[in-house]
Amino acid sequence: GYTSDEGNFFLPAAPKTMAEARAFIEAKFGTAAVERVMRTYPLTSDADAPATLTRIFGDYELLTSTVLTAKAMARRGAVYLFQFSRVSPQSRQAWNGAAHTAEIPYVFGTLPFPQLEPQDQAVSEAMIGAWVSFAKTGNPNSAGLPGWPRYSPPRFEHLDYGDTIEVRSGFRRTQVEFWERLLSEQRGAK
C-alpha cells in the first residue's frame, strides 16, 4: 500500500528553488530526463519547488515501485493493494496530507491524536480488521468489513482508506506510467 501524499513526509528537506529542483532532478534521473520530468510535473516558480519535488519523490520512490511490484506479483497470486488518503486534523497541520507512514497508527490502533474525528476511528477499525483477516486467512475480506477486491487486470482496483472507505482504481495512473516508461528506457540505455 501507499499513502496519497507519500512525498509530503520529505517536505522539510525538499529543494526550495527552481534551480535546486532542476539540479535534484538532473542528479537523480540524468540530464536527458530533466525536461520530460518537468513537463510531467510542471514547475513555474520557486514557490512551487518544494511541493513539486515532494510529489516527484513520492511518486517515483514510493508510489510507482509499490504499483509496479503489485502488478508483477498479481501475475503470480492474490494481491490486495491499498491507498491511505485519510488526513487527520494533525496530518493536515504537520504534513498537509496523508504523508508517508500516516497509516501506521491506524493499522495498529494507536491513534495518538488529541483531536480525532469520527472517520479516524472508523478507518482504524476497518484497517485493523482487514490486517487481522489477512494474517489469519491470506485474504483481508471478512464479515463486517468493506469489500477489498484483488488487485488484478484489467481494472487494478485498490481499497482507499480515506474519509470514506471505497474501491478505486488508477491513482495517478499517468504519473506511474510516466515513471514506468522512463525507468524502462533508462534500464535499456545501460
MISE-35628 format. One line per field, with one value per residue: residue in one letter; residue number from 0; x, y, z of N, C-alpha, C in turn. Coordinates in nm, 3 decimals. Last residue first. Example, Ala and Ser with C-alpha at 12.3 -4.5 7.8 and 13.67 -1.06 7.14 Angstrom:
% MISE-35628
aa <- (s  a)
i <- (1  0)
n.u <- (1.285  1.319)
n.v <- (-0.225  -0.569)
n.w <- (0.708  0.780)
ca.u <- (1.367  1.230)
ca.v <- (-0.106  -0.450)
ca.w <- (0.714  0.780)
c.u <- (1.290  1.320)
c.v <- (0.003  -0.330)
c.w <- (0.787  0.780)
***
This chain:
% MISE-35628
aa <- (k  a  g  r  q  e  s  l  l  r  e  w  f  e  v  q  t  r  r  f  g  s  r  v  e  i  t  d  g  y  d  l  h  e  f  r  p  p  s  y  r  p  w  g  p  l  g  a  s  n  p  n  g  t  k  a  f  s  v  w  a  g  i  m  a  e  s  v  a  q  d  q  p  e  l  q  p  f  p  l  t  g  f  v  y  p  i  e  a  t  h  a  a  g  n  w  a  q  r  s  q  p  s  v  r  s  f  q  f  l  y  v  a  g  r  r  a  m  a  k  a  t  l  v  t  s  t  l  l  e  y  d  g  f  i  r  t  l  t  a  p  a  d  a  d  s  t  l  p  y  t  r  m  v  r  e  v  a  a  t  g  f  k  a  e  i  f  a  r  a  e  a  m  t  k  p  a  a  p  l  f  f  n  g  e  d  s  t  y  g)
i <- (189  188  187  186  185  184  183  182  181  180  179  178  177  176  175  174  173  172  171  170  169  168  167  166  165  164  163  162  161  160  159  158  157  156  155  154  153  152  151  150  149  148  147  146  145  144  143  142  141  140  139  138  137  136  135  134  133  132  131  130  129  128  127  126  125  124  123  122  121  120  119  118  117  116  115  114  113  112  111  110  109  108  107  106  105  104  103  102  101  100  99  98  97  96  95  94  93  92  91  90  89  88  87  86  85  84  83  82  81  80  79  78  77  76  75  74  73  72  71  70  69  68  67  66  65  64  63  62  61  60  59  58  57  56  55  54  53  52  51  50  49  48  47  46  45  44  43  42  41  40  39  38  37  36  35  34  33  32  31  30  29  28  27  26  25  24  23  22  21  20  19  18  17  16  15  14  13  12  11  10  9  8  7  6  5  4  3  2  1  0)
n.u <- (2.148  1.910  1.724  1.686  1.565  1.325  1.214  1.187  1.002  0.776  0.723  0.672  0.431  0.264  0.242  0.112  -0.132  -0.241  -0.322  -0.504  -0.662  -0.962  -1.134  -1.367  -1.355  -1.438  -1.400  -1.164  -0.992  -0.853  -0.934  -0.826  -0.801  -0.792  -0.730  -0.872  -0.828  -0.570  -0.595  -0.615  -0.929  -1.127  -1.280  -1.563  -1.538  -1.657  -1.846  -1.653  -1.356  -1.060  -0.793  -0.647  -0.500  -0.601  -0.474  -0.388  -0.634  -0.764  -0.595  -0.635  -0.909  -0.920  -0.757  -0.915  -1.148  -1.048  -0.951  -1.188  -1.320  -1.148  -1.166  -1.430  -1.471  -1.149  -0.941  -0.721  -0.500  -0.379  -0.274  -0.392  -0.326  -0.395  -0.235  -0.340  -0.316  -0.044  0.021  -0.046  0.166  0.392  0.380  0.074  -0.190  -0.144  0.020  0.165  0.062  -0.211  -0.313  -0.250  -0.436  -0.681  -0.598  -0.683  -0.674  -0.564  -0.391  -0.466  -0.372  -0.412  -0.356  -0.314  -0.265  -0.021  0.118  0.043  0.074  0.340  0.327  0.157  0.312  0.533  0.406  0.316  0.560  0.695  0.517  0.524  0.810  0.971  0.784  0.599  0.770  0.918  0.715  0.613  0.835  0.862  0.629  0.674  0.918  0.848  0.669  0.825  0.973  0.761  0.677  0.678  0.492  0.567  0.604  0.801  1.006  1.069  1.163  1.386  1.554  1.666  1.928  2.060  1.923  1.789  1.924  2.037  1.807  1.656  1.829  1.838  1.569  1.564  1.741  1.596  1.361  1.412  1.428  1.413  1.302  1.293  1.023  0.894  0.871  0.605  0.506  0.516  0.251  -0.027  -0.162  0.045  0.020  0.081)
n.v <- (0.129  0.169  0.017  0.171  0.394  0.283  0.210  0.461  0.579  0.408  0.442  0.715  0.722  0.558  0.723  0.946  0.831  0.738  0.827  0.541  0.328  0.280  0.190  0.137  0.313  0.477  0.828  0.949  0.644  0.390  0.225  -0.065  -0.099  -0.265  -0.324  -0.388  -0.626  -0.737  -0.684  -0.706  -0.807  -0.577  -0.572  -0.444  -0.349  -0.596  -0.783  -1.071  -1.002  -0.978  -1.020  -1.337  -1.501  -1.557  -1.408  -1.175  -1.080  -1.023  -0.818  -0.629  -0.575  -0.471  -0.242  -0.099  -0.052  0.099  0.327  0.431  0.496  0.686  0.887  0.970  1.136  1.270  1.367  1.529  1.405  1.097  0.850  0.547  0.276  0.067  -0.008  0.136  0.399  0.449  0.416  0.604  0.776  0.701  0.982  1.175  1.310  1.663  1.845  1.772  1.902  1.964  1.724  1.553  1.641  1.572  1.322  1.209  0.915  0.759  0.488  0.221  -0.121  -0.435  -0.766  -1.046  -1.384  -1.446  -1.371  -1.128  -0.974  -0.901  -0.687  -0.510  -0.459  -0.331  -0.104  0.015  0.062  0.229  0.450  0.543  0.586  0.728  0.871  0.998  1.130  1.295  1.451  1.571  1.713  1.890  2.044  2.161  2.314  2.484  2.692  2.914  2.944  2.830  2.618  2.302  2.010  1.714  1.666  1.848  1.760  1.516  1.615  1.764  1.555  1.341  1.400  1.413  1.206  1.166  1.298  1.526  1.646  1.695  1.873  2.086  2.167  2.252  2.465  2.632  2.677  2.609  2.420  2.065  1.921  1.869  1.899  1.692  1.426  1.379  1.412  1.179  1.062  1.107  0.870  0.586  0.236  -0.119)
n.w <- (-2.048  -2.173  -2.039  -1.810  -1.926  -2.017  -1.770  -1.649  -1.825  -1.798  -1.521  -1.507  -1.661  -1.510  -1.284  -1.400  -1.482  -1.235  -0.981  -0.936  -1.052  -0.861  -0.554  -0.300  0.017  0.299  0.347  0.387  0.314  0.189  -0.094  -0.243  -0.602  -0.920  -1.199  -1.434  -1.562  -1.334  -0.975  -0.653  -0.524  -0.323  -0.030  0.135  0.479  0.716  0.790  0.722  0.530  0.341  0.307  0.313  0.465  0.718  0.922  0.797  0.701  0.940  1.032  0.832  0.860  1.124  1.095  0.911  1.057  1.272  1.130  1.025  1.266  1.380  1.180  1.156  1.382  1.470  1.742  1.875  1.977  1.850  1.831  1.765  1.736  1.568  1.361  1.148  1.243  1.263  0.974  0.783  0.749  0.604  0.400  0.446  0.353  0.430  0.564  0.785  1.019  0.965  0.868  1.074  1.264  1.146  0.893  0.600  0.420  0.227  0.135  -0.071  -0.115  -0.277  -0.275  -0.479  -0.545  -0.807  -1.035  -1.119  -0.897  -0.902  -1.086  -0.950  -0.719  -0.837  -0.937  -0.696  -0.561  -0.736  -0.741  -0.465  -0.406  -0.590  -0.759  -0.585  -0.401  -0.579  -0.696  -0.463  -0.379  -0.594  -0.562  -0.311  -0.360  -0.601  -0.606  -0.551  -0.780  -1.053  -1.208  -1.310  -1.379  -1.436  -1.703  -1.760  -1.595  -1.715  -1.961  -1.882  -1.766  -1.900  -1.967  -1.718  -1.455  -1.218  -1.005  -1.111  -1.224  -0.993  -0.858  -1.041  -1.027  -0.761  -0.765  -0.940  -0.797  -0.442  -0.239  -0.206  0.108  0.376  0.448  0.284  0.324  0.346  0.092  -0.062  -0.033  -0.032  -0.012  0.064  -0.015  0.000)
ca.u <- (2.270  2.023  1.765  1.745  1.696  1.420  1.239  1.274  1.134  0.843  0.747  0.792  0.548  0.302  0.301  0.245  -0.046  -0.202  -0.209  -0.450  -0.592  -0.854  -1.095  -1.284  -1.417  -1.359  -1.486  -1.276  -0.997  -0.890  -0.888  -0.916  -0.743  -0.861  -0.630  -0.906  -0.778  -0.614  -0.571  -0.551  -0.792  -1.102  -1.150  -1.509  -1.557  -1.554  -1.847  -1.783  -1.434  -1.206  -0.834  -0.747  -0.442  -0.653  -0.534  -0.290  -0.529  -0.820  -0.610  -0.500  -0.857  -0.996  -0.720  -0.780  -1.155  -1.113  -0.861  -1.082  -1.380  -1.172  -1.037  -1.371  -1.532  -1.279  -0.990  -0.840  -0.596  -0.421  -0.230  -0.418  -0.254  -0.491  -0.207  -0.325  -0.449  -0.125  0.071  -0.139  0.046  0.374  0.445  0.215  -0.164  -0.192  -0.068  0.211  0.202  -0.118  -0.334  -0.179  -0.293  -0.651  -0.646  -0.599  -0.736  -0.581  -0.436  -0.420  -0.449  -0.342  -0.453  -0.255  -0.357  -0.111  0.154  0.053  -0.063  0.300  0.409  0.119  0.179  0.551  0.470  0.220  0.454  0.754  0.543  0.401  0.719  1.032  0.892  0.552  0.671  0.985  0.804  0.525  0.783  0.966  0.650  0.559  0.909  0.955  0.621  0.723  1.040  0.820  0.674  0.741  0.524  0.548  0.508  0.673  0.947  1.018  1.046  1.272  1.509  1.530  1.833  2.035  2.010  1.740  1.850  2.122  1.920  1.602  1.787  1.962  1.626  1.477  1.772  1.732  1.354  1.407  1.342  1.473  1.287  1.424  1.125  0.884  1.005  0.688  0.495  0.632  0.375  0.067  -0.192  -0.038  0.086  0.000)
ca.v <- (0.092  0.251  -0.025  0.037  0.409  0.342  0.109  0.359  0.638  0.426  0.309  0.661  0.802  0.515  0.590  0.960  0.898  0.644  0.889  0.657  0.426  0.231  0.282  0.077  0.272  0.363  0.711  0.995  0.790  0.426  0.355  -0.011  -0.098  -0.190  -0.299  -0.266  -0.505  -0.673  -0.766  -0.613  -0.838  -0.664  -0.535  -0.539  -0.310  -0.506  -0.655  -1.011  -1.081  -0.968  -0.917  -1.255  -1.461  -1.633  -1.539  -1.257  -1.119  -1.123  -0.942  -0.682  -0.630  -0.591  -0.348  -0.143  -0.127  -0.030  0.242  0.385  0.402  0.559  0.830  0.889  1.003  1.287  1.267  1.577  1.461  1.234  0.933  0.685  0.362  0.115  -0.067  -0.009  0.343  0.449  0.325  0.494  0.827  0.644  0.854  1.156  1.176  1.549  1.892  1.725  1.861  2.065  1.848  1.539  1.655  1.713  1.362  1.317  0.985  0.902  0.556  0.359  -0.014  -0.307  -0.668  -0.923  -1.282  -1.482  -1.498  -1.232  -1.014  -1.009  -0.805  -0.562  -0.523  -0.457  -0.199  -0.025  -0.019  0.099  0.371  0.502  0.505  0.640  0.789  0.917  1.032  1.198  1.369  1.488  1.608  1.789  1.967  2.073  2.208  2.383  2.558  2.876  2.893  2.932  2.752  2.382  2.149  1.782  1.583  1.857  1.891  1.518  1.525  1.831  1.674  1.326  1.374  1.535  1.234  1.098  1.173  1.432  1.606  1.610  1.747  2.014  2.119  2.143  2.349  2.589  2.608  2.697  2.538  2.184  1.942  1.855  1.985  1.835  1.475  1.345  1.524  1.267  0.999  1.220  0.956  0.699  0.365  0.000)
ca.w <- (-1.974  -2.219  -2.173  -1.797  -1.863  -2.113  -1.872  -1.589  -1.806  -1.927  -1.574  -1.442  -1.699  -1.644  -1.270  -1.343  -1.579  -1.341  -1.052  -0.866  -1.133  -0.946  -0.661  -0.403  -0.108  0.254  0.332  0.469  0.320  0.326  -0.047  -0.143  -0.467  -0.815  -1.095  -1.358  -1.627  -1.458  -1.092  -0.747  -0.561  -0.438  -0.083  0.039  0.339  0.663  0.859  0.752  0.625  0.345  0.402  0.244  0.337  0.604  0.952  0.870  0.606  0.849  1.110  0.855  0.734  1.087  1.189  0.876  0.931  1.298  1.208  0.935  1.171  1.449  1.221  1.049  1.375  1.408  1.648  1.803  2.072  1.824  1.943  1.724  1.831  1.668  1.492  1.136  1.212  1.386  1.078  0.809  0.817  0.739  0.425  0.414  0.406  0.354  0.458  0.655  1.011  1.017  0.793  0.946  1.291  1.175  1.026  0.652  0.534  0.197  0.256  -0.066  -0.053  -0.267  -0.228  -0.427  -0.494  -0.698  -0.969  -1.222  -0.931  -0.812  -1.113  -1.082  -0.706  -0.764  -1.030  -0.800  -0.500  -0.702  -0.862  -0.534  -0.325  -0.490  -0.812  -0.698  -0.356  -0.492  -0.778  -0.547  -0.291  -0.570  -0.685  -0.331  -0.258  -0.596  -0.643  -0.453  -0.660  -0.966  -1.267  -1.206  -1.409  -1.307  -1.630  -1.833  -1.567  -1.578  -1.955  -1.946  -1.692  -1.848  -2.075  -1.796  -1.569  -1.338  -0.981  -1.037  -1.309  -1.099  -0.796  -1.008  -1.155  -0.807  -0.681  -0.975  -0.925  -0.560  -0.218  -0.265  -0.037  0.310  0.510  0.252  0.297  0.462  0.186  -0.058  0.016  -0.035  -0.126  0.105  -0.020  0.000)
c.u <- (2.336  2.154  1.888  1.798  1.763  1.559  1.340  1.310  1.232  0.985  0.821  0.824  0.675  0.423  0.347  0.315  0.097  -0.105  -0.151  -0.322  -0.538  -0.786  -0.995  -1.259  -1.315  -1.427  -1.395  -1.389  -1.105  -0.880  -0.943  -0.855  -0.848  -0.786  -0.690  -0.803  -0.795  -0.759  -0.622  -0.511  -0.741  -0.954  -1.118  -1.381  -1.495  -1.587  -1.742  -1.767  -1.561  -1.264  -0.985  -0.796  -0.535  -0.582  -0.558  -0.344  -0.425  -0.713  -0.664  -0.507  -0.720  -0.942  -0.790  -0.734  -1.017  -1.120  -0.923  -0.988  -1.275  -1.230  -1.056  -1.242  -1.471  -1.339  -1.125  -0.883  -0.727  -0.520  -0.286  -0.385  -0.271  -0.426  -0.298  -0.308  -0.442  -0.265  -0.013  -0.101  -0.051  0.249  0.436  0.261  -0.022  -0.164  -0.113  0.128  0.249  0.027  -0.233  -0.197  -0.210  -0.501  -0.618  -0.660  -0.637  -0.648  -0.443  -0.474  -0.382  -0.432  -0.378  -0.369  -0.280  -0.197  0.058  0.077  -0.064  0.160  0.365  0.198  0.135  0.418  0.495  0.284  0.358  0.649  0.600  0.430  0.597  0.934  0.939  0.661  0.625  0.887  0.864  0.610  0.688  0.917  0.753  0.577  0.793  0.937  0.722  0.668  0.938  0.891  0.736  0.755  0.575  0.585  0.471  0.565  0.819  0.947  0.985  1.147  1.384  1.472  1.688  1.927  1.964  1.825  1.823  2.053  2.009  1.716  1.741  1.930  1.753  1.531  1.689  1.771  1.491  1.397  1.330  1.374  1.360  1.419  1.262  0.991  1.008  0.827  0.578  0.625  0.487  0.203  -0.095  -0.055  -0.009  0.085)
c.v <- (-0.029  0.207  0.048  -0.011  0.274  0.353  0.159  0.251  0.535  0.477  0.318  0.521  0.742  0.594  0.539  0.824  0.909  0.708  0.798  0.704  0.549  0.350  0.212  0.182  0.213  0.309  0.598  0.894  0.834  0.577  0.379  0.118  -0.044  -0.202  -0.211  -0.230  -0.379  -0.706  -0.695  -0.694  -0.734  -0.695  -0.628  -0.487  -0.413  -0.465  -0.556  -0.880  -1.004  -1.058  -0.903  -1.150  -1.377  -1.606  -1.623  -1.397  -1.209  -1.172  -1.053  -0.814  -0.692  -0.656  -0.479  -0.256  -0.180  -0.115  0.104  0.291  0.346  0.455  0.695  0.822  0.912  1.147  1.308  1.474  1.504  1.285  1.075  0.780  0.509  0.201  -0.017  -0.074  0.191  0.390  0.331  0.409  0.716  0.692  0.819  1.013  1.136  1.419  1.776  1.774  1.836  2.026  1.953  1.662  1.644  1.735  1.510  1.363  1.086  0.981  0.704  0.415  0.120  -0.205  -0.539  -0.830  -1.165  -1.365  -1.539  -1.369  -1.119  -1.060  -0.924  -0.689  -0.582  -0.531  -0.333  -0.127  -0.072  0.007  0.234  0.409  0.455  0.543  0.685  0.822  0.941  1.089  1.258  1.396  1.516  1.680  1.857  1.986  2.110  2.277  2.447  2.735  2.846  2.866  2.860  2.523  2.226  1.929  1.647  1.779  1.916  1.650  1.524  1.745  1.736  1.453  1.369  1.515  1.354  1.122  1.094  1.296  1.503  1.559  1.648  1.878  2.037  2.083  2.228  2.465  2.553  2.612  2.630  2.301  2.067  1.886  1.979  1.921  1.625  1.408  1.503  1.379  1.099  1.174  1.072  0.793  0.471  0.125)
c.w <- (-2.032  -2.153  -2.223  -1.932  -1.842  -2.053  -1.973  -1.691  -1.749  -1.909  -1.708  -1.493  -1.639  -1.695  -1.408  -1.328  -1.527  -1.440  -1.160  -0.935  -1.063  -1.013  -0.752  -0.511  -0.205  0.129  0.283  0.463  0.415  0.337  0.093  -0.091  -0.371  -0.682  -0.984  -1.253  -1.542  -1.487  -1.217  -0.870  -0.660  -0.456  -0.199  -0.025  0.246  0.521  0.811  0.828  0.657  0.453  0.417  0.344  0.254  0.471  0.828  0.895  0.674  0.752  1.021  0.934  0.754  0.961  1.151  0.967  0.892  1.171  1.232  1.009  1.074  1.354  1.288  1.092  1.269  1.396  1.592  1.698  2.005  1.928  1.939  1.840  1.794  1.775  1.603  1.273  1.210  1.365  1.207  0.930  0.854  0.811  0.574  0.445  0.364  0.425  0.368  0.539  0.869  0.992  0.835  0.859  1.163  1.199  1.048  0.784  0.590  0.309  0.225  0.065  -0.075  -0.199  -0.202  -0.388  -0.434  -0.655  -0.859  -1.160  -1.042  -0.843  -1.028  -1.114  -0.840  -0.753  -0.963  -0.894  -0.606  -0.639  -0.828  -0.651  -0.401  -0.426  -0.710  -0.747  -0.467  -0.447  -0.692  -0.634  -0.368  -0.476  -0.662  -0.455  -0.282  -0.487  -0.613  -0.479  -0.557  -0.848  -1.180  -1.262  -1.286  -1.325  -1.496  -1.759  -1.649  -1.551  -1.816  -1.943  -1.754  -1.787  -2.027  -1.901  -1.649  -1.463  -1.109  -1.022  -1.239  -1.187  -0.903  -0.945  -1.129  -0.935  -0.724  -0.893  -0.964  -0.686  -0.339  -0.260  -0.082  0.160  0.440  0.320  0.266  0.448  0.313  0.043  0.037  0.019  -0.139  -0.013  0.033  0.000)
***
